[in-house]
Amino acid sequence: IVVVAGAATGLPRDAQAQSPPSEYEIKAAFLYNFVKFVDWPSQALPETSDTVTVCVLSDDPSWGALESIRGKTVKGRRLSIRRIEPLKEKEAQSCHVLFMSSSEEKRLPEVMQHLHGSSVLTVGEMERFIQSGGIINFVIEKNKIRFEINLTGAEQARLKLSSQLLSLAKVVRQ
Protein backbone atom coordinates (compact mmCIF):
# COMPACT_ATOMS: atom_id res chain seq x y z
CA ILE A 1 0.00 0.00 0.00
CA VAL A 2 1.36 3.35 -0.97
CA VAL A 3 1.41 5.78 1.91
CA VAL A 4 3.02 8.68 0.07
CA ALA A 5 0.15 11.10 -0.36
CA GLY A 6 0.63 12.09 -4.01
CA ALA A 7 1.41 8.61 -5.24
CA ALA A 8 -1.48 7.12 -3.31
CA THR A 9 -4.10 9.23 -5.03
CA GLY A 10 -3.39 8.15 -8.57
CA LEU A 11 -3.57 11.79 -9.64
CA PRO A 12 -1.49 12.90 -12.61
CA ARG A 13 1.86 14.40 -11.62
CA ASP A 14 0.80 17.86 -12.81
CA ALA A 15 -2.24 17.78 -10.52
CA GLN A 16 -0.05 16.65 -7.63
CA ALA A 17 2.35 19.54 -8.22
CA GLN A 18 -0.49 22.10 -8.22
CA SER A 19 -1.96 21.16 -4.86
CA PRO A 20 -1.54 18.38 -2.36
CA PRO A 21 -4.31 15.78 -2.28
CA SER A 22 -7.10 16.30 0.20
CA GLU A 23 -7.57 14.03 3.20
CA TYR A 24 -10.45 12.28 1.40
CA GLU A 25 -8.48 11.82 -1.81
CA ILE A 26 -5.83 10.02 0.26
CA LYS A 27 -8.50 7.94 2.00
CA ALA A 28 -10.05 7.05 -1.39
CA ALA A 29 -6.64 5.84 -2.52
CA PHE A 30 -6.37 3.74 0.63
CA LEU A 31 -9.80 2.21 -0.09
CA TYR A 32 -8.62 1.34 -3.59
CA ASN A 33 -5.53 -0.30 -2.12
CA PHE A 34 -7.46 -2.13 0.62
CA VAL A 35 -9.38 -4.00 -2.10
CA LYS A 36 -6.05 -5.34 -3.38
CA PHE A 37 -5.26 -6.94 -0.02
CA VAL A 38 -8.64 -8.40 0.99
CA ASP A 39 -10.19 -11.66 -0.17
CA TRP A 40 -13.96 -12.05 0.06
CA PRO A 41 -15.69 -15.42 0.37
CA SER A 42 -16.88 -16.75 -3.00
CA GLN A 43 -20.56 -16.29 -2.11
CA ALA A 44 -19.92 -12.56 -1.45
CA LEU A 45 -17.65 -11.98 -4.46
CA PRO A 46 -17.92 -14.80 -7.01
CA GLU A 47 -14.98 -15.37 -9.36
CA THR A 48 -17.32 -14.54 -12.26
CA SER A 49 -18.07 -11.07 -10.85
CA ASP A 50 -16.45 -8.27 -12.82
CA THR A 51 -17.02 -5.50 -10.25
CA VAL A 52 -16.22 -4.65 -6.65
CA THR A 53 -18.78 -2.27 -5.16
CA VAL A 54 -17.53 0.48 -2.85
CA CYS A 55 -20.39 2.23 -1.06
CA VAL A 56 -20.57 5.43 0.93
CA LEU A 57 -23.40 6.70 3.11
CA SER A 58 -25.34 9.52 1.51
CA ASP A 59 -24.10 12.82 2.94
CA ASP A 60 -20.54 11.68 3.37
CA PRO A 61 -17.93 14.36 2.53
CA SER A 62 -15.78 11.68 0.87
CA TRP A 63 -18.25 11.17 -2.00
CA GLY A 64 -16.42 13.43 -4.48
CA ALA A 65 -13.03 11.91 -3.68
CA LEU A 66 -14.40 8.39 -4.14
CA GLU A 67 -15.45 9.34 -7.65
CA SER A 68 -11.72 9.47 -8.45
CA ILE A 69 -11.41 5.68 -8.05
CA ARG A 70 -14.60 4.79 -9.98
CA GLY A 71 -13.79 2.46 -12.86
CA LYS A 72 -10.26 1.64 -11.71
CA THR A 73 -9.39 -2.05 -11.95
CA VAL A 74 -8.31 -4.21 -9.01
CA LYS A 75 -7.67 -7.95 -9.35
CA GLY A 76 -9.29 -7.88 -12.78
CA ARG A 77 -12.47 -6.26 -11.45
CA ARG A 78 -13.74 -2.73 -12.02
CA LEU A 79 -14.51 -0.57 -8.98
CA SER A 80 -18.09 0.60 -8.83
CA ILE A 81 -18.98 3.47 -6.47
CA ARG A 82 -22.47 3.70 -4.99
CA ARG A 83 -24.15 6.03 -2.53
CA ILE A 84 -26.42 4.57 0.16
CA GLU A 85 -29.33 6.90 0.94
CA PRO A 86 -30.55 7.66 4.48
CA LEU A 87 -32.90 5.06 5.92
CA LYS A 88 -31.75 2.48 3.36
CA GLU A 89 -28.85 1.06 5.38
CA LYS A 90 -29.97 -2.49 4.51
CA GLU A 91 -28.70 -1.80 0.97
CA ALA A 92 -25.17 -1.83 2.41
CA GLN A 93 -25.32 -5.64 2.51
CA SER A 94 -24.92 -5.64 -1.28
CA CYS A 95 -21.65 -3.69 -1.02
CA HIS A 96 -18.16 -5.18 -0.82
CA VAL A 97 -16.72 -2.11 0.92
CA LEU A 98 -18.69 0.42 2.97
CA PHE A 99 -17.09 3.71 3.98
CA MET A 100 -18.61 5.76 6.80
CA SER A 101 -17.18 9.14 7.69
CA SER A 102 -17.41 10.67 11.14
CA SER A 103 -20.41 12.70 9.92
CA GLU A 104 -22.40 9.44 9.97
CA GLU A 105 -21.45 8.39 13.51
CA LYS A 106 -25.03 8.58 14.78
CA ARG A 107 -26.03 5.91 12.22
CA LEU A 108 -23.20 3.53 13.13
CA PRO A 109 -25.10 1.17 15.49
CA GLU A 110 -27.98 0.72 13.04
CA VAL A 111 -25.69 0.19 10.04
CA MET A 112 -23.56 -2.35 11.90
CA GLN A 113 -26.71 -4.20 12.96
CA HIS A 114 -27.84 -4.43 9.31
CA LEU A 115 -24.41 -5.73 8.27
CA HIS A 116 -24.17 -8.42 10.97
CA GLY A 117 -23.29 -11.74 9.32
CA SER A 118 -22.46 -10.18 5.94
CA SER A 119 -19.06 -10.06 4.23
CA VAL A 120 -18.75 -6.28 3.89
CA LEU A 121 -15.41 -4.61 4.55
CA THR A 122 -16.45 -1.73 6.79
CA VAL A 123 -14.12 1.27 6.85
CA GLY A 124 -14.61 4.30 9.05
CA GLU A 125 -12.94 7.26 10.69
CA MET A 126 -14.63 7.40 14.08
CA GLU A 127 -13.29 7.08 17.58
CA ARG A 128 -15.49 4.07 18.48
CA PHE A 129 -15.66 2.46 15.02
CA ILE A 130 -13.56 -0.61 15.88
CA GLN A 131 -15.37 -1.11 19.21
CA SER A 132 -18.68 -1.03 17.30
CA GLY A 133 -17.55 -3.89 15.05
CA GLY A 134 -16.01 -1.92 12.18
CA ILE A 135 -13.08 -3.61 10.44
CA ILE A 136 -10.72 -0.80 9.33
CA ASN A 137 -10.61 2.62 10.97
CA PHE A 138 -8.62 5.62 9.79
CA VAL A 139 -6.78 7.56 12.46
CA ILE A 140 -4.60 10.65 12.23
CA GLU A 141 -1.22 10.31 13.93
CA LYS A 142 1.38 13.06 13.70
CA ASN A 143 -0.52 14.62 10.79
CA LYS A 144 -0.46 11.36 8.81
CA ILE A 145 -3.32 9.10 7.92
CA ARG A 146 -2.89 5.66 9.47
CA PHE A 147 -5.31 2.82 10.02
CA GLU A 148 -6.19 0.21 12.58
CA ILE A 149 -7.70 -3.19 11.83
CA ASN A 150 -10.17 -5.20 13.89
CA LEU A 151 -9.13 -8.82 13.21
CA THR A 152 -12.14 -10.22 15.05
CA GLY A 153 -14.48 -8.16 12.87
CA ALA A 154 -12.71 -9.32 9.71
CA GLU A 155 -12.99 -12.96 10.82
CA GLN A 156 -16.69 -12.56 11.61
CA ALA A 157 -17.23 -11.09 8.13
CA ARG A 158 -15.27 -14.03 6.66
CA LEU A 159 -12.76 -11.66 5.06
CA LYS A 160 -9.12 -12.66 4.63
CA LEU A 161 -6.69 -9.78 5.07
CA SER A 162 -3.21 -10.17 3.64
CA SER A 163 -0.21 -10.12 5.92
CA GLN A 164 1.08 -7.14 3.91
CA LEU A 165 -1.98 -5.12 4.90
CA LEU A 166 -1.76 -6.24 8.53
CA SER A 167 1.92 -5.25 8.70
CA LEU A 168 1.00 -1.63 7.93
CA ALA A 169 -1.79 -1.38 10.50
CA LYS A 170 -2.28 -1.27 14.21
CA VAL A 171 -3.99 -4.63 14.73
CA VAL A 172 -6.75 -4.79 17.34
CA ARG A 173 -8.88 -7.73 18.52
CA GLN A 174 -12.36 -6.80 19.77
Salt bridges, closest charged atoms under 4 A:
GLU23 OE2 - LYS27 NZ 2.54
ASP39 OD1 - LYS75 NZ 2.89
GLU67 OE2 - ARG70 NH2 2.51
GLU89 OE2 - ARG107 NE 2.98
GLU104 OE1 - ARG107 NH1 2.75
GLU110 OE2 - HIS114 NE2 3.74
GLU125 OE1 - LYS27 NZ 2.31
GLU155 OE2 - ARG173 NH2 2.98
